[in-house]
Amino acid sequence: MTRNFKTLDDMGEISGKRVLVREDLNVPMADGHVTDDTRLRAAISTVTELADRGAIVLVLAHFGRPKGVPSPEFSTAQLAIPFGQVLGRPVRYVDWEGAADAIATLQPGDIALLENTRFFGGEEKNDPAVVDRFAALGDLYVNDAFSAAHRAHASTAGLAHKLPAFAGRQMEAELDALDKALGSPEHPVAAVVGGAKVSTKLDVLKHLVGRVDHLIIGGGMANTFLAARGVNVGKSLCEHDLTGTADEIFEAADKAGCTIHLPYDVVVATEFRPNPATRTVNVHEVAADEMILDVGPAAVEALGDVLKNCRTLVWNGPLGAFETPPFDAATVSLAKTAAALTSDGSLVSVAGGGDTVAALNQAGAAGAFTFVSTAGGAFLEWMEGRELPGVAALAG
């Protein structure tokens, strides 16, 4: 792989240098406590390495949606202590008022968390004045927030053009994994794309048919493709107005030599709730009052066989309504198969998106995947083949 970005390995001597590090610390909180510290932990490798190398580490992050208006509710001050606990070292909070003076008192190896970048209205507009204000505080810039890389903001794109710019360890790992998945993958490549609606993932599907050998479609969106094939899907979630678009994707896949896999047996119920009465039927046997809520066991077994003949897998979205038992069965089963193949060394598996991460965790399979991205919008836009401003800026 030819990298077009610099990493921490390219920084040289940084002792005493002020390094602005963009992290994604937008964590969920309840009653003043962080309820999921995944994003805090993702920052450990970059922040601690820079501090250990003697840099003055200045962490930039957004928190919530203050829309350019400072507010205690959205202050990063409440993250300094939990972030320090995760890092195992003190983190000093620095307000924008008097930030330069506060930073001047920091010593090599110190870590500071600056106030919410979105307290500036120009942050999300990549306003040059905001970029200049941030840049004046540092000597070097590190972007370690892939999950915010699809935004051309002052702290994600603007700074990379103002200061010498580098990818942090998390960003580096993410970009390397994504390159292995779709940039320069080992074929055959399979993609699992699930979710409720085709309309939310049209660009993903259109892009993937030209990049992968096997496209596995699950979730509610599979019903639209089944309907396009003349299957009566009963009262299943289905975008009947998009069957023409589904036909276009079938045609594009055919031209590209990509095989689209749809379920041929499904789990149906007359009501959508936990543990209702269900039937497993051929897709042509769905009754008018039934809805398809999961892929059936025979189809899942066949999909597992597809993965056994692939070298690369990219996964976004569950196969069924996995949050509601027993409609998590197909997702859990295929995830376990992918995890086992990855552990055996025969498959490179990359997954991303909030629902996907939750589903893989539920299956106990996330830890065995080659890489699991916690990025939502950025991961989806990457799957659509779009250029991500925060990544492009690192390339200069």
Secondary structure, DSSP 8 states (H G I E B T S, - for coil): ----S-BGGG----TT-EEEEE------EETTEES--HHHHHTHHHHHHHHHTT-EEEEE---S--TT---GGG-THHHHHHHHHHHTS--EEE-STTHHHHHHT--TT-EEEE--GGGSTTTTTT-HHHHHHHHTT-SEEEE--GGGTTS--IIIIIGGGTS-EEE-HHHHHHHHHHIIIIIS--SSEEEEE--S-GGGSHHHHHHHTTT-SEEEE-HHHHHHHHHHTT---TTS---GGGHHHHHHHHHHHHHHT-EEE--SEEEEESS-SSS---EEEEGGG--TT-EEEEE-HHHHHHHHHHHHT-SEEEEES-SS-TTSTTTTHHHHHHHHHHHHHHHTTS-EEEEESHHHHHHHHHTT-GGGSSEEE--SHHHHHHHTT---HHHHHHT-
